[in-house]
Amino acid sequence: MRIDPTLKARARFMRANPTPAEQKLWLALRANRFENQQFTRQTIIPPYIVDFASKAAKLVVEIDGDTHSAEDRYDARRIEFLESQGYRVIRFGNPDVMGNIEGVLSMIAQALRIPLSPTLSPRGEGVKA
């Protein structure tokens, strides 16, 4: 399937300009705590861009910003579409990610149906507490 160049450009812009919550979750997702589940960020699942996706696990993780409530109908259509494609969609607010990243990661692990591995660095090396 050919992806609209405008959509590609928008995804690139979003990857280059993450919100603080997106950046924090991305660093946590890269830390290899999900049995090698690979996540991508600002991923295109035509015709939509999603915050984070594990295509192998068919899981989409979305972070809602502070002014997100105005987009409820759009989000409902997008979730309905993604679910029709076999994806599970879980959502978190910025305060969830910024204030309770371990809780967010635990909920993602539950959605993946795998245990959350101990804290690791992005290279997969153990981090000292």
N, C-alpha and C positions, 0 to 999 in steps of 0.2 A: 504494500500500500504506500503510495506517495504521500508524504507529509507536506502540508502547506508550509512554504518558506516563512511566512509571517508567524506561524505557530512556532517554528524552530527558533526564529529570532527572539520571540517572546520568552521561550524556555531558557535560551542562553542568557538573556538579560536577567531573568529571575535567579538563575544559578550564580551569576556574578554579583548579585545584590541581595543576599539573603537577609531576612530579618534576624535579630538576635536569637529568637526562639528556634528558627530554622537552622541557624549555624550551630547552636548548642545540640540540637537533636542529631544533626548530621555528624558531628564529631562523635557522639555516642553510638550512632549506628555503624560508623566505620571502625569501632573498637572491637570487632569480632566477638561479640557477646551472644550471638544467635546461631551457633553451630554452622558458621560459614554461609549463612543466608546473605546473599548479596543485595544490598539496597542501592538504588539510584535516586538522585534528587532532581526535582523539576523535570520529571519524566513525561514524555508524551505518550498517552494512550489515546490515539485519535478518536474523537476530535478535541480531547481535553489535555490539559497539563495537570499533573498531580504533584503534590509536594515530595513524597517519597514512595517508592514502590519496590517490592520484591516480586518481580514477574514470575519467578519460579514458584514462589509460594502463593501467588495470586493475592497479595496483600497490598493495600494502599493505606498510607498513613498521612493524614492531613492535619495541618496546624491552622487553626482559625485565629485571625488577628482581632484586634480590639473593635474594629468597625465592620466586622464580618456579617452581622445580622441582616444587613440590607441585601445580602446575596442569598437568602434562604431558598428562594424558588430555583435559582440557578444551581445551587448545591444539591437540591433534591433531584433535579433532572440528571445532574452529573453522577450522583450516587446510584440512581436507578440504572443509568447506562452502564456504569462500571460493574454493578452487580449482575446485570444481564450478560456481561462478558466473563463472569465467573470470579470476579474480584470481591474480596471482603474489604470493607472500608471502615477504618477506625479514625476518630477525630479527637483532637486535643486542642485546648485553648492555649494561648501564649502563657498565661499564668501557670497552667499545668506543667508545661515544659520548663519554664524558668524556675519554678519553685519546687518541683518534685520530679526531677528527671529519672530517678530510680523507679518511682511509681509508674511513670510513662513507659519505661523500658520493660518493666514487669508485665504491664498490660499488653505490650507488643509481643512479648514472649508467649503469653497466654494465647493470643490470637494465632501465633505461629504453631502453638501446641508443642513447644520445646522449652527446656529449662533455660533460664538466663545464666550465662556463664559469668564467672567472677570478673571483676574489673580488669580490662586489658587496655593497652595503648592502641592507637590506630595501626601499629605494625604487628599487633598480636602479642606483644611482650607484657609480662605481668607488671602491674603498677603497684608500687609499695604504698601502703596506707599511711 
